Amino acid sequence: MRGFEGAVLAVVVSASAWAQAPDVTALYEVSAAGSVAKLAPGARGTVVLAITAKDGAHVSDEAPLRIELKAKGASLGKEKLTLADSVAKKAEGQKYADPRFEVPVTAPAAAGQASVEAKLTFFICTEKVCSRQMKTVEIPIEVKGG
């Protein structure tokens, strides 16, 4: 029976350690800076999303990265993004690039409020851990004038 008790204890300790994974949310920032905030009716602009890792961390280029976009009152050039859609590329000698996405958005023909919701799923990694992150960003767009 001792072998069985030891196995159970090992499973409990492993599950406990897994449940207490380190909080990596301070190791990155998700931003929509550079996104269009105002558009004339029918005009085009760009929605920008960037994931910036801080010192000691990086966005995994091996684990899946997904972004699902949903527009309200506007239309998008693309609604699903992966790491391959990032406009940021590694510079020579750079180990990782912080992903940045630029998606065309077209305002409706009438004035009003529009928005783009982005649901991001990605992995932030350090030398010791990789942690799945899920963030939602809402980007308001005011449609007015001409």
C-alpha positions in Angstrom: 0.0 0.0 0.0 2.9 2.4 0.6 3.6 2.7 -3.1 0.0 3.6 -3.8 0.0 6.3 -1.1 3.2 7.8 -2.4 1.7 7.9 -5.9 -1.4 9.6 -4.7 0.6 12.2 -2.8 2.7 12.9 -5.9 -0.4 13.5 -8.0 -1.9 15.8 -5.3 1.4 17.8 -5.0 1.7 18.1 -8.8 -1.9 19.2 -9.2 -1.4 21.8 -6.4 1.7 23.2 -8.1 0.0 23.3 -11.4 -3.0 25.2 -9.9 -0.6 27.8 -8.5 1.1 28.7 -11.8 2.8 32.1 -11.6 0.8 35.2 -12.6 2.4 36.5 -15.7 0.0 39.3 -16.5 2.5 41.9 -15.4 5.0 40.6 -18.0 3.1 42.0 -21.1 0.7 44.6 -22.3 -2.0 44.4 -24.9 -2.7 47.7 -26.7 -4.9 49.1 -29.4 -2.8 52.3 -29.6 -2.8 53.6 -33.2 -6.3 52.3 -34.0 -8.6 54.7 -35.7 -10.9 56.5 -33.3 -13.1 58.5 -35.7 -14.2 57.9 -39.2 -16.4 59.6 -41.7 -19.4 57.5 -42.9 -18.1 55.0 -45.4 -14.5 55.8 -44.8 -11.7 53.3 -44.1 -9.3 53.1 -41.3 -7.1 50.6 -39.4 -7.5 48.7 -36.2 -4.1 48.0 -34.5 -3.5 45.4 -31.9 -0.1 44.8 -30.3 1.2 42.5 -27.6 4.3 43.9 -26.0 6.3 41.6 -23.7 8.4 43.1 -20.9 12.0 42.2 -19.9 12.4 38.5 -19.3 9.3 37.4 -21.2 8.2 36.9 -24.8 5.1 35.9 -26.8 5.6 32.3 -27.8 6.2 31.9 -31.5 5.6 28.1 -31.2 2.3 28.0 -29.3 -0.9 29.0 -31.0 -1.9 32.6 -31.1 -5.4 33.4 -32.1 -7.3 36.7 -32.4 -11.0 36.7 -33.2 -12.5 40.1 -34.3 -16.1 41.1 -34.3 -17.3 44.4 -35.6 -20.5 46.2 -34.5 -21.6 48.9 -36.9 -18.6 48.5 -39.2 -17.0 45.9 -41.4 -13.5 44.3 -41.1 -11.0 43.2 -43.7 -10.3 40.1 -41.7 -12.0 38.5 -38.7 -9.5 35.8 -37.6 -5.8 36.3 -37.1 -2.8 34.1 -36.3 0.8 34.9 -35.6 1.5 34.7 -39.4 -0.7 37.8 -39.8 1.6 39.9 -37.6 3.2 42.9 -39.4 6.1 42.8 -36.9 9.0 40.7 -38.0 12.2 39.7 -36.1 15.1 42.0 -36.7 18.5 40.4 -37.4 19.8 39.0 -34.2 16.5 39.4 -32.4 15.2 36.2 -30.8 11.5 37.2 -30.6 9.4 39.9 -32.1 6.4 41.4 -30.3 3.4 40.7 -32.5 1.5 43.7 -34.0 -1.6 43.4 -36.2 -3.2 45.9 -38.5 -6.7 45.2 -39.8 -8.6 47.4 -42.2 -12.0 48.6 -41.0 -14.7 50.4 -42.9 -17.3 52.6 -41.3 -21.0 52.3 -42.0 -22.7 54.7 -44.4 -24.5 56.4 -41.6 -23.2 58.4 -38.6 -23.2 56.7 -35.2 -21.1 54.5 -33.0 -19.2 51.5 -34.2 -16.8 49.2 -32.4 -14.4 46.3 -32.8 -14.1 43.6 -30.2 -10.9 41.6 -30.2 -10.6 38.3 -28.3 -6.9 37.4 -28.0 -5.5 34.0 -27.0 -1.7 33.6 -26.8 1.1 32.3 -24.6 3.5 34.4 -22.6 6.8 32.7 -21.8 9.8 33.1 -19.5 12.7 30.8 -19.0 10.7 28.9 -16.4 7.1 28.9 -17.6 4.7 29.4 -20.6 1.3 30.6 -19.6 -1.9 30.8 -21.8 -3.4 34.2 -21.7 -6.9 35.3 -22.9 -7.7 39.0 -23.2 -10.6 41.0 -24.7 -10.1 44.5 -26.1 -12.9 46.8 -27.2 -12.0 49.5 -29.7 -14.7 52.2 -30.1 -15.0 54.1 -33.4 -17.0 57.3 -33.7 -18.6 57.7 -37.1 -19.6 61.2 -37.9 -19.3 64.1 -40.3 -17.8 64.0 -43.7 
